[in-house]
Amino acid sequence: AQRVTQPEKLLSVFKGAPVELKCNYSYSGSPELFWYVQYSRQRLQLLLRHISRESIKGFTADLNKGETSFHLKKPFAQEEDSAMYYCALNTGNQFYFGTGTSLTVIP
Amino acid sequence: DVKVTQSSRYLVKRTGEKVFLECVQDMDHENMFWYRQDPGLGLRLIYFSYDVKMKEKGDIPEGYSVSREKKERFSLILESASTNQTSMYLCASSLERVPYYEQYFGPGTRLTVT
């Protein structure tokens, strides 16, 4: 069963526009959620985790347990944000990754 | 700074060959993971290990095996490579079996099986 769903495979926004990458999860326990990012020709790396409640590179993500969502948001997209983004759920035993969203920021 | 290294960035093998992918981490992490990354499918867990000589199957273990003889090294083995195993393989490690610890990834090995 798919535990992490990212409904958008591709997302294009113009520079300066707001961006939201959607992530929904399925887990009955207390979720630990992450966003990972992979820039072109670089390794996959952590962007942010929900437990930290921090903003990284202008991105934020709020855990909504009622909607079982962990959407990634940025108010003003930059060209350097173009990358592949993965939402991930850690259940304590295993990590589950979504299928990823490829974000393109158009100059 | 955690470093996860993989033995090859690119590998081309023939169908039926035995293939070894090596991963080494230098931060004394207990947990190590092997994923394959395919467009539209995201990352899928093949095997993981929480300790030396321990291994657990992930979501797609068929056609693969693993070996962890030392804490820092986790090997993925394709006993008889097939074309449907052409993929990007990512190794990762994390500190402990604790939910909020992140995974650190290697640069990946792009394997092509012809």
Backbone of each chain as ProteinMPNN parsed JSONL, in Angstrom:
{"seq_chain_A": "AQRVTQPEKLLSVFKGAPVELKCNYSYSGSPELFWYVQYSRQRLQLLLRHISRESIKGFTADLNKGETSFHLKKPFAQEEDSAMYYCALNTGNQFYFGTGTSLTVIP", "coords_chain_A": {"N_chain_A": [[0.847, -1.193, 0.0], [0.498, 2.18, -0.834], [2.228, 4.455, 1.003], [3.045, 7.069, 0.974], [2.042, 9.75, -0.913], [2.564, 11.665, -3.73], [0.988, 13.722, -5.685], [1.617, 15.172, -7.985], [3.673, 14.788, -10.726], [5.151, 16.478, -12.271], [5.843, 19.933, -12.029], [5.484, 23.261, -12.844], [6.434, 26.575, -12.351], [6.431, 30.172, -12.431], [9.248, 32.288, -11.899], [9.358, 33.921, -8.811], [6.727, 33.451, -8.246], [4.32, 31.878, -6.018], [4.858, 28.592, -4.667], [3.705, 25.265, -4.247], [4.19, 22.071, -3.19], [2.639, 19.045, -3.135], [1.957, 16.603, -0.606], [0.743, 13.652, 0.67], [0.084, 11.344, 3.279], [-0.11, 7.985, 4.606], [-0.635, 6.573, 7.56], [-1.017, 5.1, 10.665], [0.173, 5.583, 13.08], [2.249, 7.885, 14.971], [3.472, 10.213, 12.846], [6.677, 10.73, 11.315], [7.926, 13.072, 9.311], [9.516, 14.089, 6.269], [11.11, 16.234, 3.889], [12.961, 15.68, 1.034], [15.484, 16.728, -1.277], [16.715, 16.754, -4.6], [19.046, 18.138, -6.464], [20.122, 18.902, -9.822], [22.471, 16.56, -10.888], [23.423, 16.158, -8.345], [23.621, 14.627, -5.088], [20.896, 13.063, -3.315], [19.408, 14.904, -0.744], [18.606, 16.013, 2.579], [15.987, 18.31, 2.977], [14.079, 19.487, 4.744], [12.655, 18.676, 7.962], [9.715, 17.705, 9.699], [9.677, 17.818, 12.427], [11.446, 19.722, 13.18], [10.396, 22.14, 12.55], [11.286, 24.285, 10.962], [12.437, 26.802, 8.618], [13.839, 26.298, 5.548], [15.917, 27.474, 3.076], [13.858, 29.15, 2.408], [11.684, 27.521, 2.24], [8.848, 25.965, 3.745], [7.042, 23.554, 5.676], [4.085, 22.213, 6.824], [2.739, 19.968, 9.114], [-0.286, 18.415, 8.798], [-2.363, 16.72, 10.544], [-5.034, 16.065, 10.475], [-5.74, 16.174, 7.784], [-3.893, 14.476, 6.882], [-1.507, 15.418, 5.642], [1.481, 16.927, 4.294], [2.466, 19.327, 3.028], [4.75, 21.093, 0.949], [5.926, 24.388, 0.891], [6.621, 27.551, -0.645], [6.896, 31.015, -0.695], [7.9, 32.66, -2.757], [9.161, 31.593, -5.607], [12.416, 30.602, -6.753], [14.885, 30.432, -9.39], [16.891, 28.624, -8.745], [15.593, 26.781, -7.259], [14.683, 24.786, -8.822], [14.375, 21.389, -9.136], [14.263, 17.912, -8.11], [11.865, 16.794, -5.878], [11.246, 14.956, -2.978], [8.917, 13.553, -0.806], [8.97, 12.056, 2.392], [8.29, 9.419, 4.679], [8.886, 8.323, 7.914], [8.493, 5.489, 9.768], [9.659, 4.516, 11.963], [10.509, 1.937, 11.717], [10.999, 1.84, 9.05], [11.788, 3.769, 6.118], [9.631, 5.494, 3.93], [9.26, 6.59, 0.69], [7.829, 9.077, -1.43], [6.778, 9.289, -4.902], [7.954, 11.434, -6.02], [8.292, 14.864, -7.113], [8.963, 16.807, -9.833], [10.207, 19.909, -9.966], [10.101, 22.82, -11.852], [11.319, 25.993, -12.254], [10.449, 28.736, -13.981], [12.239, 31.206, -15.668]], "CA_chain_A": [[0.0, 0.0, 0.0], [1.292, 3.4, -0.947], [2.144, 5.203, 2.24], [3.292, 8.476, 0.688], [1.533, 10.098, -2.234], [2.836, 12.982, -4.295], [0.121, 13.62, -6.869], [2.158, 15.862, -9.16], [4.995, 14.352, -11.161], [5.814, 17.659, -12.82], [5.242, 21.197, -11.615], [6.213, 24.416, -13.368], [5.965, 27.875, -11.87], [7.299, 31.265, -12.83], [10.084, 32.889, -10.86], [8.642, 34.9, -8.008], [5.378, 32.966, -7.925], [4.315, 30.903, -4.92], [4.893, 27.188, -5.081], [3.277, 24.29, -3.247], [4.331, 20.674, -3.601], [1.728, 18.318, -2.263], [2.336, 15.303, -0.069], [-0.201, 13.038, 1.603], [0.65, 10.11, 3.822], [-1.036, 7.037, 5.229], [0.048, 5.929, 8.683], [-1.883, 5.196, 11.841], [0.952, 6.011, 14.237], [2.689, 9.27, 14.966], [4.37, 10.245, 11.691], [7.854, 11.583, 11.2], [7.916, 13.383, 7.879], [10.672, 14.784, 5.743], [11.237, 16.559, 2.476], [14.3, 15.559, 0.484], [15.624, 17.401, -2.557], [17.846, 16.322, -5.425], [19.38, 19.066, -7.545], [20.724, 18.235, -10.97], [23.823, 16.019, -10.744], [23.821, 16.11, -6.943], [22.99, 13.535, -4.347], [19.678, 13.345, -2.57], [19.755, 15.476, 0.557], [17.486, 16.453, 3.385], [15.622, 19.716, 2.9], [13.596, 19.815, 6.077], [11.891, 17.637, 8.658], [8.6, 18.408, 10.334], [9.908, 17.967, 13.859], [12.282, 20.899, 13.411], [9.568, 23.334, 12.358], [12.169, 25.345, 10.509], [12.364, 27.191, 7.224], [15.106, 26.07, 4.878], [15.92, 28.059, 1.723], [12.566, 29.783, 2.201], [10.63, 26.509, 2.22], [8.259, 25.499, 4.985], [6.077, 22.468, 5.519], [3.315, 22.02, 8.054], [2.057, 18.69, 9.224], [-1.727, 18.514, 9.065], [-2.756, 15.339, 10.849], [-6.418, 15.862, 10.075], [-5.765, 15.914, 6.349], [-2.723, 13.6, 6.635], [-0.726, 16.065, 4.589], [2.728, 17.582, 4.67], [2.764, 20.045, 1.792], [5.937, 21.967, 0.962], [5.528, 25.676, 0.341], [7.566, 28.667, -0.689], [6.094, 32.134, -1.207], [8.461, 33.243, -3.98], [10.074, 30.603, -6.179], [13.653, 31.05, -7.396], [15.342, 29.481, -10.41], [17.716, 27.586, -8.127], [14.718, 25.79, -6.619], [14.382, 23.715, -9.777], [14.954, 20.145, -8.619], [13.296, 16.849, -7.805], [11.531, 16.825, -4.456], [10.626, 13.738, -2.474], [8.373, 13.518, 0.532], [9.315, 10.771, 2.991], [7.688, 9.087, 5.969], [9.633, 7.358, 8.705], [7.605, 4.872, 10.747], [10.486, 3.953, 13.023], [11.081, 0.723, 11.155], [11.323, 1.965, 7.645], [11.482, 4.993, 5.404], [8.826, 5.363, 2.718], [9.377, 7.781, -0.133], [6.873, 9.287, -2.5], [7.308, 9.106, -6.252], [8.714, 12.615, -6.392], [7.762, 15.931, -7.958], [10.014, 17.573, -10.502], [9.835, 21.328, -9.997], [10.828, 23.693, -12.771], [11.013, 27.407, -12.064], [10.66, 29.382, -15.277], [12.742, 32.579, -15.444]], "C_chain_A": [[0.879, 1.237, 0.0], [1.141, 4.203, 0.319], [2.34, 6.709, 2.028], [2.873, 8.757, -0.75], [1.923, 11.516, -2.592], [2.094, 13.022, -5.623], [0.69, 14.246, -8.132], [3.536, 15.321, -9.504], [5.825, 15.543, -11.631], [5.068, 18.905, -12.359], [6.112, 22.33, -12.147], [5.584, 25.685, -12.82], [6.925, 28.939, -12.386], [8.085, 31.78, -11.625], [9.292, 33.97, -10.139], [7.233, 34.49, -7.627], [5.439, 32.025, -6.727], [4.31, 29.48, -5.459], [4.459, 26.308, -3.914], [3.419, 22.901, -3.843], [3.546, 19.829, -2.604], [2.274, 16.948, -1.842], [1.242, 14.846, 0.886], [0.362, 11.707, 2.062], [-0.454, 9.249, 4.418], [-0.272, 6.296, 6.306], [-0.763, 6.152, 9.933], [-1.147, 5.681, 13.079], [1.283, 7.486, 14.168], [3.747, 9.437, 13.879], [5.578, 11.156, 11.892], [8.053, 11.827, 9.711], [9.062, 14.28, 7.491], [10.409, 15.209, 4.294], [12.711, 16.453, 2.099], [14.31, 16.234, -0.886], [16.843, 16.85, -3.292], [18.013, 17.322, -6.564], [20.108, 18.298, -8.64], [22.169, 17.831, -10.666], [24.333, 16.053, -9.301], [23.109, 14.965, -6.243], [21.727, 14.015, -3.638], [20.055, 13.856, -1.18], [18.51, 15.964, 1.272], [17.24, 17.947, 3.177], [15.097, 20.173, 4.261], [12.809, 18.643, 6.653], [10.844, 18.326, 9.522], [8.892, 18.669, 11.806], [10.699, 19.236, 14.158], [11.5, 22.199, 13.3], [10.394, 24.529, 11.883], [11.902, 25.668, 9.043], [13.754, 27.046, 6.629], [15.003, 26.594, 3.457], [14.559, 28.668, 1.395], [11.397, 28.811, 2.156], [10.142, 26.205, 3.634], [7.31, 24.355, 4.663], [5.392, 22.256, 6.851], [2.623, 20.671, 8.016], [0.605, 18.927, 9.596], [-2.232, 17.093, 9.277], [-4.181, 15.06, 10.428], [-6.547, 15.511, 8.607], [-4.653, 14.947, 5.934], [-1.88, 14.155, 5.483], [0.506, 16.728, 5.157], [3.21, 18.326, 3.428], [3.94, 20.988, 1.979], [5.587, 23.275, 0.252], [6.682, 26.66, 0.345], [6.834, 29.846, -1.31], [6.598, 32.706, -2.534], [9.515, 32.291, -4.562], [11.275, 31.265, -6.856], [14.105, 29.998, -8.403], [16.13, 28.332, -9.802], [16.899, 26.551, -7.349], [14.353, 24.647, -7.561], [15.125, 22.452, -9.373], [13.853, 19.096, -8.535], [13.101, 16.83, -6.302], [10.8, 15.541, -4.075], [10.132, 13.961, -1.054], [8.645, 12.132, 1.11], [8.697, 10.638, 4.37], [8.563, 8.063, 6.663], [8.711, 6.816, 9.786], [8.364, 4.315, 11.938], [11.164, 2.677, 12.568], [11.612, 0.933, 9.743], [10.997, 3.365, 7.131], [10.622, 4.658, 4.195], [8.913, 6.687, 1.957], [8.216, 7.863, -1.12], [7.552, 9.136, -3.854], [8.023, 10.343, -6.777], [7.949, 13.594, -7.267], [8.935, 16.71, -8.536], [9.538, 19.013, -10.659], [10.731, 22.076, -10.976], [10.372, 25.127, -12.528], [11.431, 28.139, -13.339], [11.119, 30.826, -15.062], [11.789, 33.65, -15.97]], "O_chain_A": [[1.865, 1.327, 0.732], [0.03, 4.596, 0.673], [1.855, 7.521, 2.816], [3.306, 8.078, -1.681], [1.644, 12.456, -1.847], [2.538, 12.407, -6.593], [0.285, 13.884, -9.237], [4.457, 15.381, -8.69], [7.035, 15.603, -11.415], [3.839, 18.932, -12.305], [7.323, 22.353, -11.928], [4.363, 25.847, -12.826], [8.072, 28.653, -12.731], [7.626, 31.707, -10.485], [8.646, 34.815, -10.759], [6.612, 35.121, -6.772], [6.485, 31.438, -6.449], [3.823, 29.21, -6.556], [4.795, 26.565, -2.758], [2.833, 22.599, -4.882], [3.766, 19.896, -1.395], [2.945, 16.252, -2.604], [0.864, 15.575, 1.803], [1.045, 11.023, 1.3], [-1.562, 9.711, 4.694], [0.619, 5.496, 6.02], [-1.156, 7.28, 10.229], [-1.777, 6.143, 14.03], [0.677, 8.241, 13.407], [4.824, 8.85, 13.985], [5.502, 12.197, 12.544], [8.317, 10.898, 8.948], [9.52, 15.116, 8.27], [9.595, 14.615, 3.588], [13.584, 17.04, 2.74], [13.287, 16.305, -1.566], [17.863, 16.525, -2.684], [17.222, 17.346, -7.506], [20.633, 17.207, -8.422], [22.98, 18.654, -10.242], [25.539, 15.984, -9.067], [22.129, 14.415, -6.745], [21.533, 15.207, -3.401], [20.928, 13.289, -0.523], [17.497, 16.284, 0.649], [18.175, 18.748, 3.199], [15.609, 21.126, 4.849], [12.362, 17.751, 5.932], [11.08, 19.426, 10.022], [8.399, 19.646, 12.369], [10.628, 19.766, 15.266], [11.879, 23.222, 13.872], [10.208, 25.649, 12.358], [11.237, 24.917, 8.33], [14.724, 27.602, 7.143], [14.103, 26.204, 2.713], [14.154, 28.697, 0.233], [10.244, 29.229, 2.046], [10.92, 26.191, 4.588], [6.841, 24.208, 3.535], [6.048, 22.135, 7.885], [2.008, 20.29, 7.02], [0.312, 19.573, 10.602], [-2.495, 16.361, 8.322], [-4.507, 13.932, 10.061], [-7.354, 14.664, 8.226], [-4.505, 14.643, 4.75], [-1.587, 13.468, 4.505], [0.571, 17.05, 6.344], [4.243, 17.986, 2.852], [4.102, 21.602, 3.034], [5.025, 23.27, -0.843], [7.576, 26.619, 1.19], [6.207, 29.69, -2.358], [5.804, 33.185, -3.344], [10.632, 32.207, -4.05], [11.163, 32.338, -7.449], [13.755, 28.823, -8.289], [16.054, 27.2, -10.279], [17.443, 25.569, -6.846], [13.775, 23.649, -7.132], [16.352, 22.445, -9.278], [12.689, 19.352, -8.841], [14.07, 16.848, -5.542], [9.87, 15.105, -4.754], [10.851, 14.495, -0.209], [8.558, 11.137, 0.391], [8.594, 11.605, 5.125], [8.939, 7.051, 6.07], [8.206, 7.569, 10.618], [7.768, 3.705, 12.826], [12.278, 2.375, 12.995], [12.558, 0.274, 9.313], [10.091, 4.043, 7.615], [10.857, 3.659, 3.515], [8.67, 7.757, 2.513], [7.696, 6.847, -1.58], [8.754, 8.886, -3.934], [8.627, 10.31, -7.849], [7.081, 13.212, -8.052], [9.79, 17.207, -7.802], [8.588, 19.293, -11.392], [11.957, 21.972, -10.927], [9.18, 25.43, -12.59], [12.602, 28.156, -13.716], [10.46, 31.586, -14.352], [12.074, 34.842, -15.854]]}, "seq_chain_B": "DVKVTQSSRYLVKRTGEKVFLECVQDMDHENMFWYRQDPGLGLRLIYFSYDVKMKEKGDIPEGYSVSREKKERFSLILESASTNQTSMYLCASSLERVPYYEQYFGPGTRLTVT", "coords_chain_B": {"N_chain_B": [[31.14, 15.91, 8.982], [28.93, 13.859, 7.336], [29.803, 11.179, 5.259], [28.902, 9.311, 2.544], [29.863, 6.896, 0.417], [29.902, 5.437, -2.834], [30.911, 2.665, -4.773], [31.045, 2.858, -7.59], [30.178, 5.255, -10.113], [29.04, 4.89, -12.584], [28.029, 1.958, -14.268], [28.261, -0.765, -16.455], [26.868, -3.744, -17.356], [26.512, -7.169, -18.469], [23.672, -9.175, -19.283], [22.943, -11.724, -16.978], [25.352, -11.618, -15.644], [27.133, -11.487, -12.505], [26.775, -8.972, -10.163], [28.285, -6.537, -8.146], [27.62, -4.019, -5.88], [29.039, -1.533, -3.997], [28.967, 0.1, -0.85], [30.042, 2.576, 1.362], [30.182, 4.064, 4.553], [31.27, 6.713, 6.679], [30.677, 7.47, 9.275], [30.058, 5.9, 11.42], [27.47, 4.907, 11.475], [24.59, 3.048, 12.395], [22.518, 2.111, 10.787], [21.908, 1.051, 7.463], [21.01, 1.345, 4.011], [19.642, 0.201, 0.89], [18.414, 1.502, -2.084], [16.487, 1.624, -5.11], [16.154, 3.928, -7.748], [13.802, 5.085, -9.878], [12.396, 6.76, -12.68], [9.254, 8.238, -12.153], [8.573, 6.296, -10.356], [9.828, 6.806, -8.032], [11.767, 6.399, -5.025], [12.537, 3.154, -4.133], [12.695, 0.76, -1.629], [15.144, -1.7, -1.306], [16.75, -3.455, 0.331], [17.601, -3.388, 3.828], [19.698, -2.701, 6.685], [20.218, -3.055, 10.117], [22.315, -3.603, 11.679], [25.579, -5.08, 11.943], [25.911, -7.956, 9.978], [23.208, -8.292, 9.967], [20.142, -8.202, 8.189], [17.323, -6.977, 6.417], [14.447, -7.454, 4.422], [13.287, -5.152, 2.006], [10.893, -3.408, 0.068], [11.183, -4.414, -2.528], [12.858, -6.914, -2.868], [13.415, -9.01, -4.585], [15.607, -10.766, -6.666], [17.849, -9.615, -5.701], [20.518, -9.552, -3.281], [22.163, -8.97, -0.122], [25.033, -7.903, 1.788], [26.56, -7.479, 4.906], [29.247, -7.266, 6.44], [30.959, -5.674, 7.847], [30.576, -2.79, 9.905], [30.686, -0.337, 8.55], [30.277, -0.881, 5.884], [28.187, -1.82, 3.239], [26.928, -4.053, 1.044], [25.423, -4.537, -2.11], [24.107, -7.111, -4.039], [23.654, -8.421, -7.203], [22.659, -11.331, -8.269], [22.308, -12.547, -10.77], [22.315, -10.576, -13.244], [19.671, -8.749, -14.791], [17.905, -7.171, -17.515], [15.816, -5.635, -16.556], [16.778, -4.68, -14.243], [18.224, -2.491, -14.718], [18.955, 0.65, -13.613], [19.059, 3.464, -11.294], [20.971, 3.207, -8.454], [20.803, 3.798, -5.056], [22.545, 4.284, -2.075], [22.145, 4.578, 1.434], [22.587, 5.901, 4.763], [21.907, 5.953, 8.291], [21.712, 7.231, 11.678], [20.549, 5.863, 13.985], [17.976, 3.538, 14.964], [15.813, 5.401, 15.033], [13.015, 7.426, 14.696], [13.198, 10.207, 13.892], [15.682, 10.671, 12.858], [17.57, 11.607, 10.109], [18.223, 10.292, 6.807], [21.313, 9.78, 5.144], [22.589, 10.155, 1.959], [24.359, 8.38, -0.636], [26.145, 9.166, -3.726], [25.046, 7.708, -5.751], [24.757, 4.938, -8.064], [24.686, 4.399, -11.397], [23.387, 1.844, -13.047], [23.575, -0.085, -15.922], [22.182, -2.706, -17.639], [22.854, -4.837, -20.201]], "CA_chain_B": [[30.229, 15.823, 7.859], [28.737, 12.462, 6.958], [30.114, 10.875, 3.887], [28.5, 8.004, 2.056], [30.457, 6.737, -0.908], [29.547, 4.239, -3.58], [32.121, 2.251, -5.488], [31.056, 3.28, -8.993], [29.109, 6.161, -10.527], [28.414, 4.268, -13.745], [28.409, 0.55, -14.425], [27.563, -1.446, -17.546], [27.045, -5.195, -17.214], [25.735, -7.987, -19.393], [22.657, -10.054, -18.696], [23.471, -12.946, -16.397], [26.547, -11.38, -14.84], [26.976, -11.189, -11.083], [27.143, -7.566, -9.997], [28.473, -6.101, -6.766], [27.616, -2.578, -5.634], [29.576, -1.329, -2.655], [28.661, 1.361, -0.183], [30.805, 2.77, 2.595], [29.908, 5.308, 5.275], [32.385, 6.953, 7.59], [30.227, 8.122, 10.497], [29.68, 4.927, 12.445], [26.016, 4.745, 11.489], [24.114, 1.675, 12.561], [21.577, 1.705, 9.742], [22.262, 1.275, 6.06], [19.875, 1.064, 3.136], [19.794, 0.228, -0.56], [17.216, 1.848, -2.833], [16.611, 1.922, -6.524], [15.422, 5.137, -8.095], [13.331, 5.021, -11.255], [11.469, 7.86, -12.997], [7.843, 7.944, -11.962], [8.385, 5.324, -9.273], [10.471, 7.31, -6.828], [12.737, 5.516, -4.39], [11.971, 1.925, -3.608], [13.662, 0.129, -0.744], [15.471, -3.071, -1.68], [17.148, -4.107, 1.581], [18.236, -2.527, 4.808], [20.432, -3.415, 7.726], [20.325, -2.281, 11.349], [23.522, -3.965, 12.422], [26.452, -5.984, 11.206], [25.399, -9.302, 9.701], [21.751, -8.315, 9.973], [19.531, -7.647, 6.982], [15.877, -7.132, 6.326], [13.936, -7.168, 3.091], [12.462, -3.984, 1.798], [9.706, -3.61, -0.76], [11.474, -5.102, -3.804], [14.122, -7.638, -2.688], [13.585, -10.111, -5.534], [16.711, -10.62, -7.6], [18.952, -8.963, -4.996], [20.919, -9.957, -1.946], [23.047, -7.98, 0.495], [26.019, -8.401, 2.738], [27.113, -6.466, 5.802], [30.253, -7.925, 7.282], [31.512, -4.621, 8.696], [29.58, -1.756, 10.181], [30.747, 0.78, 7.617], [30.168, -1.33, 4.505], [26.94, -2.527, 2.912], [27.044, -4.42, -0.364], [24.247, -5.03, -2.824], [24.543, -8.117, -5.003], [22.716, -8.918, -8.201], [23.222, -12.663, -8.53], [22.284, -12.753, -12.219], [21.714, -9.308, -13.673], [18.695, -8.756, -15.877], [17.711, -5.831, -18.078], [14.883, -4.848, -15.739], [17.506, -4.14, -13.098], [18.826, -1.23, -15.126], [18.38, 1.648, -12.722], [19.974, 4.189, -10.42], [20.964, 2.59, -7.129], [21.231, 4.723, -4.019], [22.824, 3.781, -0.745], [21.933, 5.588, 2.471], [22.845, 5.461, 6.136], [21.363, 6.818, 9.341], [22.405, 7.016, 12.946], [19.974, 4.826, 14.83], [16.617, 3.164, 14.621], [14.985, 6.41, 15.68], [12.267, 7.967, 13.555], [13.454, 11.531, 13.35], [17.014, 10.79, 12.283], [17.522, 11.628, 8.66], [19.106, 9.412, 6.059], [22.328, 10.434, 4.323], [22.65, 9.379, 0.726], [25.515, 8.392, -1.508], [25.924, 9.834, -5.009], [24.312, 6.845, -6.667], [25.411, 4.168, -9.125], [23.77, 4.146, -12.52], [23.69, 0.531, -13.607], [22.927, -0.473, -17.172], [22.349, -4.128, -17.945], [22.558, -5.003, -21.631]], "C_chain_B": [[30.144, 14.372, 7.393], [29.099, 12.254, 5.51], [29.694, 9.446, 3.585], [29.041, 7.901, 0.64], [30.009, 5.42, -1.524], [30.661, 3.95, -4.565], [32.185, 2.742, -6.929], [29.955, 4.29, -9.247], [28.321, 5.584, -11.696], [28.947, 2.845, -13.891], [27.593, -0.034, -15.573], [27.895, -2.929, -17.443], [26.171, -5.915, -18.227], [24.733, -8.837, -18.617], [23.302, -11.341, -18.202], [24.715, -12.775, -15.55], [26.193, -11.172, -13.38], [27.548, -9.791, -10.845], [27.231, -7.235, -8.506], [28.471, -4.574, -6.726], [28.025, -2.374, -4.175], [29.22, 0.055, -2.13], [29.427, 1.432, 1.123], [30.412, 4.098, 3.224], [30.938, 5.454, 6.392], [31.966, 7.566, 8.921], [29.686, 7.152, 11.533], [28.168, 4.764, 12.57], [25.627, 3.283, 11.604], [23.316, 1.206, 11.339], [22.109, 2.0, 8.352], [21.169, 0.711, 5.167], [20.336, 1.016, 1.681], [18.432, 0.495, -1.194], [17.54, 1.771, -4.322], [15.678, 3.075, -6.849], [15.082, 5.077, -9.572], [12.342, 6.15, -11.506], [10.018, 7.429, -12.842], [7.545, 6.958, -10.848], [9.035, 5.777, -7.979], [11.551, 6.379, -6.328], [12.023, 4.303, -3.822], [13.05, 1.176, -2.842], [13.874, -1.327, -1.139], [15.765, -3.899, -0.43], [17.639, -3.042, 2.549], [18.849, -3.374, 5.919], [20.56, -2.508, 8.941], [21.582, -2.615, 12.14], [24.352, -4.888, 11.539], [25.827, -7.373, 11.15], [23.876, -9.403, 9.793], [21.222, -7.677, 8.699], [18.039, -7.896, 7.032], [15.432, -6.753, 4.928], [13.127, -5.89, 3.097], [11.278, -4.341, 0.927], [9.97, -4.434, -2.015], [12.771, -5.904, -3.707], [14.412, -8.689, -3.765], [14.715, -9.814, -6.521], [17.954, -9.99, -6.983], [19.29, -9.706, -3.711], [21.882, -8.906, -1.411], [24.001, -8.665, 1.451], [26.501, -7.241, 3.583], [28.01, -7.17, 6.814], [30.922, -6.944, 8.237], [30.503, -3.497, 8.809], [29.545, -0.686, 9.095], [30.425, 0.389, 6.172], [28.903, -2.169, 4.288], [26.951, -2.791, 1.416], [25.72, -4.931, -0.9], [24.729, -5.948, -3.939], [23.392, -8.482, -5.918], [23.29, -10.25, -8.665], [23.316, -12.953, -10.025], [21.543, -11.565, -12.828], [20.752, -9.501, -14.84], [18.441, -7.316, -16.328], [16.756, -4.986, -17.235], [15.52, -4.369, -14.431], [18.35, -2.924, -13.481], [18.156, -0.107, -14.357], [19.491, 2.458, -12.069], [19.843, 3.573, -9.038], [21.565, 3.565, -6.117], [21.434, 3.984, -2.71], [22.601, 4.913, 0.245], [22.302, 5.016, 3.826], [22.177, 6.433, 7.098], [21.858, 6.324, 10.688], [21.853, 5.845, 13.75], [18.572, 4.519, 14.352], [15.647, 4.108, 15.328], [14.29, 7.199, 14.592], [12.763, 9.293, 13.0], [14.859, 11.71, 12.811], [16.93, 10.683, 10.777], [18.431, 10.561, 8.073], [20.077, 10.25, 5.23], [22.586, 9.539, 3.12], [24.014, 9.463, 0.048], [25.164, 9.028, -2.843], [25.169, 8.995, -6.026], [25.216, 6.109, -7.649], [24.376, 3.92, -10.213], [24.202, 2.864, -13.2], [22.886, 0.31, -14.881], [23.239, -1.929, -17.438], [21.927, -4.349, -19.398], [22.39, -6.477, -22.0]], "O_chain_B": [[31.159, 13.741, 7.095], [28.746, 13.053, 4.642], [30.078, 8.504, 4.277], [28.716, 8.715, -0.224], [29.77, 4.432, -0.83], [31.276, 4.861, -5.119], [33.273, 3.014, -7.438], [28.886, 4.189, -8.645], [27.106, 5.758, -11.794], [30.127, 2.568, -13.673], [26.383, 0.177, -15.654], [29.064, -3.317, -17.443], [25.221, -5.351, -18.769], [24.939, -9.165, -17.448], [24.098, -11.966, -18.904], [25.096, -13.685, -14.814], [25.089, -10.735, -13.054], [28.659, -9.476, -11.273], [26.362, -7.607, -7.717], [29.227, -3.922, -7.446], [27.446, -2.954, -3.257], [29.182, 1.036, -2.872], [29.458, 0.473, 1.893], [30.316, 5.12, 2.545], [31.409, 4.473, 6.967], [32.802, 8.127, 9.63], [28.936, 7.547, 12.426], [27.656, 4.51, 13.66], [26.241, 2.404, 11.001], [23.426, 0.055, 10.915], [22.684, 3.059, 8.099], [20.496, -0.26, 5.512], [21.287, 1.693, 1.291], [17.441, -0.173, -0.896], [18.698, 1.843, -4.734], [14.577, 3.187, -6.31], [15.973, 5.025, -10.42], [11.532, 6.466, -10.634], [9.613, 6.38, -13.343], [6.393, 6.802, -10.442], [8.805, 5.176, -6.93], [12.176, 5.658, -7.106], [11.024, 4.428, -3.114], [14.164, 0.983, -3.329], [12.92, -2.09, -1.289], [15.113, -4.91, -0.171], [18.038, -1.948, 2.151], [18.568, -4.563, 6.069], [20.957, -1.348, 8.827], [21.874, -1.98, 13.154], [23.879, -5.402, 10.526], [25.293, -7.883, 12.135], [23.324, -10.499, 9.704], [21.8, -6.715, 8.193], [17.561, -8.877, 7.603], [15.982, -5.834, 4.321], [12.395, -5.586, 4.038], [10.724, -5.435, 1.029], [9.058, -5.092, -2.516], [13.719, -5.586, -4.424], [15.529, -9.201, -3.848], [14.762, -8.745, -7.129], [18.982, -9.845, -7.644], [18.45, -10.397, -3.134], [22.36, -8.053, -2.16], [23.816, -9.812, 1.858], [26.812, -6.165, 3.072], [27.575, -7.598, 7.883], [31.396, -7.331, 9.305], [29.683, -3.284, 7.916], [28.472, -0.183, 8.759], [30.313, 1.267, 5.318], [28.602, -3.09, 5.048], [26.98, -1.857, 0.615], [24.996, -5.663, -0.225], [25.643, -5.606, -4.689], [22.295, -8.809, -5.464], [24.295, -10.285, -9.374], [24.295, -13.538, -10.488], [20.315, -11.553, -12.915], [20.989, -10.302, -15.744], [18.732, -6.366, -15.6], [16.873, -3.761, -17.204], [14.861, -3.725, -13.614], [19.099, -2.396, -12.659], [16.941, 0.072, -14.435], [20.679, 2.192, -12.252], [18.738, 3.433, -8.513], [22.668, 4.081, -6.296], [20.607, 3.172, -2.295], [22.843, 6.078, -0.073], [22.327, 3.8, 4.015], [21.917, 7.587, 6.758], [22.342, 5.202, 10.838], [22.596, 4.947, 14.147], [18.052, 5.168, 13.444], [14.789, 3.687, 16.104], [14.945, 7.609, 13.633], [12.757, 9.499, 11.786], [15.201, 12.798, 12.347], [16.295, 9.776, 10.239], [19.29, 10.004, 8.756], [19.71, 11.292, 4.687], [22.776, 8.33, 3.25], [24.72, 10.467, 0.142], [24.01, 9.393, -3.071], [24.706, 9.51, -7.044], [26.289, 6.588, -8.013], [23.332, 3.312, -9.975], [25.249, 2.807, -13.846], [21.67, 0.498, -14.906], [24.399, -2.34, -17.461], [20.786, -4.08, -19.772], [22.138, -6.799, -23.161]]}, "name": "protein", "num_of_chains": 2, "seq": "AQRVTQPEKLLSVFKGAPVELKCNYSYSGSPELFWYVQYSRQRLQLLLRHISRESIKGFTADLNKGETSFHLKKPFAQEEDSAMYYCALNTGNQFYFGTGTSLTVIPDVKVTQSSRYLVKRTGEKVFLECVQDMDHENMFWYRQDPGLGLRLIYFSYDVKMKEKGDIPEGYSVSREKKERFSLILESASTNQTSMYLCASSLERVPYYEQYFGPGTRLTVT"}
